[in-house]
Amino acid sequence: MTDDVNNNTALPLAGIKVIELGQNIAGPYAGEILSSLGAEVVKIERPGTGDDARGWGPPFWRGTATTFQAMNHGKKSIALDLKDPAQAQWLRERAAEADVFVQNMRPGSLEELGLGSEALRALNPRLVYCSLWAFGHKGPMRLAPGYEPMVQAFAGIFSINGAESGPPARVGMQVLDLGTGVWAALGCIAALLRRASTGQGCVVDTSLFETALGWLQVMMAGFHATGKQPERHRSGNPNVVVFQALPTGDGEIVVAAANDRLFAKLARAAGHEEWTRDERFASNALRVQHKALLIPALEAVFRTRSTQQWLEALEALGIPCAPIQDFAQVLAQPQTEAIGIFQTIPGEELRIVGLPLSFDGERPRVRHRAPGVGEHNEALGAKAPG
């Protein structure tokens, strides 16, 4: 394949026009995905300060928070005061020509401005109108605001995260914001695919709460079957043994002996082949039942050698394993370099993670930097604020 894959016209969503009225992370990430796939994404921001995420630092890069830089490169920005009827009308006219409208503003606020799904789809029946909510588009909490840690707590993610003997904990990255952005983008693409045959757009709804429950579906299935709250495992898995971090002489290593064959290899590597003949460890279900006996014995053995020694020994036997790394170690890995996922924003010299997706072996390139607030008002013919 030629380098044309990195031109906007060669990407899957080339020619698709998206309006993003998004704040913080979830909505902007949905817009970012669509932009990286080739769509023209115009970001609508409040005059002056713009998206709140511009100030979500430190760290900052050339005066703008790196959070904003990562979520908004490749877009154009128009600053509008939507309380001004003329500027709101300009946006309605723009939406009448758009393919996708993505928003995660305060629930109910756009309806008040005549920019809700019913109003805009009445103007443009082909429009795909995508809303990202905190708790969902139905129910008693439909209009409730919500941020990542709130919804993680509400949805039960805290309850299954953290060390066995410690308090419940949040997942340390924006797993719901980013996940909801992915679901939103996927929903928009599916709706565009359907529109190709029906000629009609639709309303796409997703939320942080729904994303959380979706990520919990394996554990929720178990809960429905047993009525038992899952136990917390700092690095392990309640359903598979051995499948967790083990302490070494100088650190920790994650070992994934996820079936009987791999467990037999692990027993041999640990110098305890008799474990393969022990009825208590004869199957995964029995190893889960007798985990309190098996894991301390394994930990004692693993402490006798370094992480590197165990990596070499386990890899030689084909046992899946990995060291626990910090960011600097991740970036130093040849595998990280090989996949080429880190890209430099043109003109900014800031390295970011590119789209985790390739087409014919080529990853879409970061096309240009995140915009300044209202940078494209004049170029796109938007009414000036005020």
C-alpha positions, 0 to 999 in steps of 0.5 A: 500500500502507498503512503496515500493511506496517511492522506485524509482522502484515503482514510475510511471516513474521508468526506464525512463532516462532523460537528463536535460540541464536546467537553473534557474527554469522552465527547472529544475522544469520540470526535478524535477517533472520527477525525483520525479516521479521516472525517472533518471534525469542527469543534465548537467551543465557548469563546475565551476559555474554550473546552475545560480540558484546555486547563486540565494541567499540569502538565501543559505543552505550550500553554495548553494541557496535554490532556487537551492536546491528546484528545483534540489534534486534527480538529478545527475550532470555532468559538460560539456563544450559543446563548446568542440566537444568531450564533446558535442559528449559525450552528443549526444551519451548519448541522443541516449540512453535517453527517454527524453531531457529537455532544456531551454537554450538560444534559438538557442544555442543548434542548433549551438552545434548540440544538437537541436531537429532535430539532436538528434531525428535523432539519437534517433527517440524514444526521447521525446525532450522538449523545454521551451521557453520564448515567444514560439517556433514560431513567431517574438519573438521566439529567444527572452530571457525572465524572469518571471517578463518580461513575466508577464508584456508582457502577461497582468498578471500585468494588472489584478493584484494589488489593485484597486487604486494602480499600476499594480503588478506582482504575487509574486511567480514564477507562470510562471516558475513553471507553465511552468515546470508543462506543460513541465513535463505533455507534456513529460509524454503524449508523453511517453504514445503515444510512448508506442503505436507508438514507436516514440518520438516527440518534446514538446514545451511550454513557459512562455508566453503560460503558462501566457495566459493559466492561463488567459483563463477565463479572456481572454474569458470575454475580447473576449466577451465584449472587456473590460479590467478586473478590478483589485481586490486585493482579489476579483473576478470580476464575483462573489460577495461576494468572497473576503477579508473583514476587521475584528476588528483585521485583514482580512478574505476571504469570499467565498459566491459564490452562492445565498444560501451562500449569504443568510447565509452570510446575516444572519451571518451579521445580515442583513437578509433583504439583501436576500429580496433586489432586488439589491442583488437577484442574483450574477449578481445583486450583481456584479452590486451593489457591490459598495453598498454591500461590504462597508456595509459588511465591516462595519459589519465585523469590529465589530468582530475579525477574530477568531469570524468571522471564528467561526460564518461563519464556523458554518453556512457552509460559506467557509472562511479563514484567511489571513496567513503568512508562519509561520501561514501556517506551524503551521496549523494542515491541513499542517501537516496532508497532509505531503507535507513538506519533509526533503532532506536527508543529508541536513536537509532542509525542502522543499515542496514535489511533490503535488501528491500522489499515492494510498495515498502515496506521493513520497519521496525526495530521495536525495539532489541536486548534486554538479556541476559535482558530477557524471562525473566519475560515469557516465563516462562523459569526464572531462572538459578541 
